[in-house]
Amino acid sequence: MKQQLYSDLPAELQEADRTLESYGRWANRGGHGGGGCGSAERNYRPPQDDEDRQPRQPMMQPLEVERATKALQTLPMMTLLVIQWLYVDTGSLQAKMRKHNIQPRHMRERHLEGVRLFWRAWLGFAPITNSTIAIRSSVLENCAT
């Protein structure tokens, strides 16, 4: 019998879950926007029947990726591993759990704890804007002189 590895997240953490899912999609694409086609020659073109196609979900913006990375760096190591397994590197979860001797109950606990800590850190970091970058670069230039 398979056990649930994800925690049931409360409503206030649903936005954090969506942010982590976006970060996972970004990380799995290697930070690149587009994916290649599925054929070996990369020449396959799907038929132009758009009725059954779904729009691709938008990629995370670079400034959001930086903010998410900073928020993830604040997590304890085992909690970070669990969050990475569940959102980024989702393959062979059972093998990873055996290697680190983590029970499904602990996965659910660390998932809930990790999302909560991630969201607290995410909200703690001010969103980075172009004006923030300009201020940072001017401060660095003044320090260099």
N, C-alpha and C positions, 0 to 999 in steps of 0.2 A: 504494500500500500504506500502510495506516495504521500508525503507530508508537505504541507504548505511551508515554503521557505521565506515568503514575503510576509511582512507584518500588515495587519489591517490598519492603515493610516487614518488618523482622525481628519476631519474636514479642513482644519487649519493647516495641515501639512500637504494637502493635495497640490498646491502650487509648487512646493519644494520637490515633490515627486515628479511633476512635469518638467521642472528645471533640470533635475538629475537625468531624466530620460533624454532631454535635448542634449545634455552634455555627453551622455553615452553615445547617442547617434553621431555627434560631432567627432568624438574620439575614435569611433569605429570606422569613420571615413578618413581618418588620418588628418583631420583638419581641412580637408579639401571639400569644396562644395558639391561637385558632381561625381556621380559614380559612373563607371564604365558600363558598357552593355554586357549582356550575359554570354555572348558567343566567344569561342576561342579566338576567332579572327578579329573581333571587335568591329565587324562590319554589319552585324545584324541590325536591321531596322524594323521595329514592330509595325504591324499594319496601322494605318491611320484611322482606326476606329476609336474615337475618344469617349464613346458612351460608357465604357466600363472602366476607364482609367481613373485613378484617384490622384489628386495633386500631391506632390511631394511636400512633406512638412518642411518649413523653413529651417535653415541652418542657424545655429547659435552665432551671434555676432562676436567678433574677437574680444571686445571689451567685456562681454558677458562671460566668455570662456575664461578670461583672466580672473574675473571675480569669482567664478565657480572654483577655479583651481586654488585660489587663496583660501576660500571657505573649506575646501576639502583638506587642505594642509593643516587645519586646526583640529582635525579628528584624531582620536587615539588610533594607534596602528591597526589593531584587530578590527575595529569598527570601520576604518578606512578600507581594509581588505574586503570586508563583507559588502560595503557599498560599491566598491569597484567590481566585485563579482556579480552583483545583482544588476548593475546598470551599464557597465562597460564591457567587461570580459565575461559574458554570460555562459560560455561553453563549459561543459563538464563540471557543474557545480558540486555534484556528489563527490567527485574525486578530490576536489579542493577541500571540501569539508572533511573528508577522511584524512587527508594529509595534515590538516591543522587541528584535527580532533574536535570539530565543532558539531554539536547536535542541532537538529532543525529548530528546536526551541530557542537555542542561543542565536541562531541566524535571525529568527524573527525579532528577538530582543535587541540584537545589535542593529538590525535594519531600522527599527523604530528609533532607537537612540541616535543612530547615525544621521537619519533624515532630520531629526529634531535639532541636533547640534549643527548640522550643515546649514539649516535654514536660519538658525540664530546667527551664525557667522555671516551668512549671505546678507542678511538684513543689516548686520553691523558694518559691513564694508559699504561705503558710499558708492553709488554708481559712478563709474568712471566716464567722463565726457571728454569731448575734444578740448574744452577749456581747462579741464583738470590736467590733461596731457601738456597743454601749453604752459601752465603754471609750473608743472614738474620740470619741464625742460628749461624754463627760465631760471628756476632755482638751481638746477644742476650747472647751468652755464655760469651763474654767479659764484658757485662753489669752486668751479674750475679756475676762475681768475683770481 
